[in-house]
Amino acid sequence: MLYHPNDSGPLPTLGGNGRQLLHLQQLGHPVPPWIALPAEVFQQILEQNDLPDWIADQLAAFTPENAASIAEAIQARIRKLPFPSELIQALSNEPLLKHPVAVRSSAADEDGSHHSFAGIHESYLNQRGLEAIQARIRDVWASAYQERALQYRHRHGLPLHPVAMAVLIQQQIDAAISGVAFTADPASGNPHVLLISSLYGLGEGLVGRGFPADLHRIDKQTRDITPEPVGKPTQLRYHETDGIAERPVPAEQQAAPALTGADLRRLIPLLLSLESACGHPQDVEFCLDTDRNLFLLQTRNITTVTDRGPAAGFRQIWDNANIIESYSGVTSPMTFSFIRHAYTVVYHCFSRVMGIPAKTVTANREVYENMLGLIHGRVYYNLVNWYRLIRQFPGYGMNKRYMESMMGLRDRFDPEYEAPPPSAWRRWTVEAPKLFWLLLRMCAQFARLDRGVTRFQSRFKDCYTRWEALDFRAMRPHELMAVYREMETRLLWNWRAPIVNDFYVMIHYGLLRGLCRRWCGDEAGTLQNDLICGNGDIESTEPTRMLMRMALEIRNHPAWHETFQTLTHHQLADRVPRDSEFASLQTQMQIFLDRYGFRCINELKLEEPSLRETPEFVYQILQNYLRIDPELLDTDAMAAREAAIRATAETRAETALREGSFVWLRRPVFRHVLRAARKGVRNRENMRFARTRIYGVLRELLQAMGHHLHQAGQLDDPHHVFDLTIDELWDFVKGTAVTTDLKALTALRRAEFNAWREEPEPPADHFETFGMVCTGNSCRNWQSATAAEGDLQGTGCCPGRITAPVRIVHSPREEIDLHGRILVAGRTDPGWVPLYPAAVGLLIERGSILSHSAIVAREMGLPAIVGIPNLLSTLTDGQTVTMDGATGQITVE
């Protein structure tokens, strides 16, 4: 009837504590000797005394109000249970009972992942003699039905009866030091810290009587220890006559930490390995005896921690610092499936262009296919795979910092999989030759970049002109699928020039920033931004300039101006195209929509309507421009402002370069790097604009497919096509679809994605997940900045010191008046650019120095700061601030 940990045969019901003790022992951790009375023994004795049905009858009348009386009646019967003679004989022959023991409860459903039952059932320490141990066993059984246990089960929806209660009998350790360790912070839920509380004497002083205890806080990754010692005047100790009694701690030990550094160095890896083995953060009780032998007494899951943390393995790092500019909020299945495939293809091509062996690319196929993640409908970079990608290139240590800067990462990290630095022999015989050949190949690619960009633009123009002229609504589904495949083949698999140019920008912008700091004394790190201001020839600014010219013409036409001041933008969108009074304006508007009508807010999200579908937004922008000073709409004056910023920066750089040593070398090197950075940034923006055009064509192609499916009765609404993935759409056309009920599938998707849209924004833009990403992870950044107080700091993008009230804008489609105000937003994409001329400054919470908002602001000479933590949570609409676009500082007035 007694179970010993080394017994063979089927495992009886040992309860939560018993299972954990057995697990600890099987893992090789130090556990005091123990035996158990399985729950089957309790059940058997109840049945022998005809109690199960009687207990069930008592509990049938249970209410929270009468719980005490019901519990008292049941416990009284259990405490009178006779012991079978074979159980008494087994206990009499048990060698363990020659020592003082603890008699502990272990219910089958306690210490699980959801309900710990901590402190609900009874356990008894320092028990001696067969008679006392029998009494304590009955008391443990009775505690299964005590009032607080019944109330706990009722509150958590658990059955009140039967309760499978095992009893553990464990050798009592005369603890000199006791403690409790949490392998995650149970209060905040932070899974990256380990907390250890300890004191002198028995653990009951810590968990039962609240004696003062030392606290050690350990960072799991760095193993840094932050001690918080306290005075400990009292301890609990065993005494053969008095039992457990309070004793004073010797004066010389009261202020000293109970655990030494050696104790912690032994305990920390043991706790972390235990957490890993259990797959969840653990609450662990431990003690050290008088010879400082370490024992683990109990472990249970911390049920308050939802993030499973490092224990779950499969660590993934997610960040949307830069990509949120293109894919903000919830993104449709269609868009995500397309961009995930696009990233796979593009970076596969880039690696081959840069000479990465085909064998290496194949071996890293998982990396290429998982550059992005979709978490609660939101797009994130999978940073672990980004680091793995660039790790394929020699010179990884330098390249990864350039990549971090280009992506605008605020939280950098060194991946756990990184190998130790290579030996000097390997660096010179293996790494150096690889780096040399990569540099040669890279230089060759860079030397051919101009030709590559020209060929790309020529190919793009030919393809785009032909595709844009097609009437997709008149084409059949298989013909639309053929056009999509042609887009993929002709452009996506030939996207080499844009990606090589991105690498070109990453290298040369990083070099320029470094040279500005070292050679020009630019400690603020903003000079390089001013130097690439006013680059010119950036096509993505032309739509805004065209709207500015239209606004000036409206202002100079009194009748038009009055109409735009009187009507709403919806009324204007209805009247202007039909009223002959606006004939010349109609022509300009049609030219604008023909050239740039493919654009939209969130223009890389395929599900978003374009300007051709929502022309009223264009009229809203024009009304905004008519509210501001006409001089601000002068594109020539804007160009002059840009040129002035650039000239000032060039003068500052040239002055600095004339000083110091090696002037003859510094100046040509600096000028070469500057020219290259300017060219790369210009090419980058223009080819991104080409990408936007392709998205416009693809959007119209997919809308045509939606209409076909709607007419065929496969979709309730044509727009529901964006609730499918790109493969699901073409599989349905080809006959390879696993699911053919598209109405049911899209309804399921909409319900899930709409629920995500109703959620508040995720608590962090940089976070870790462990184990299965979509299970048990809260997507919270435990190292994120706390709420800001007072001044804010971001990355300065375009100089200018402005004091003005702020206008917080969540969507550019809002009814907004930006005249004399600083535009404040969580993030922007190219669809926001038409708002910029109406504002006196730009503050963006998320984004990088090379994000579109930063580059366009520099081109317009608009003072701008990006990457400002806690911006929206700190400022309120209308609040006056002073922003310094050079230093990135924002002072709240």
Helices and strands as residue ranges (DSSP letters): H 15-26, E 34-37, H 39-48, H 52-60, H 67-78, H 85-92, G 95-98, E 101-107, E 124-127, H 130-143, H 147-155, E 165-171, E 175-182, E 193-200, H 204-207, E 214-219, E 225-228, E 234-239, E 243-248, H 251-254, H 261-278, E 282-289, E 294-301, G 309-312, E 316-319, G 323-325, H 333-353, H 358-363, H 365-369, E 372-375, E 378-382, H 383-390, H 396-407, H 424-426, I 427-431, H 432-447, H 449-468, G 472-474, H 477-490, G 492-494, H 496-520, H 527-531, G 539-541, H 542-555, H 558-566, H 569-575, G 576-578, G 580-582, H 583-596, H 616-626, G 630-633, H 635-657, H 663-711, G 718-723, H 726-734, H 742-758, E 766-769, E 792-793, E 795-798, E 801-808, E 822-825, G 830-838, E 841-844, H 852-860, E 864-866, H 871-874, E 880-884, E 889-892
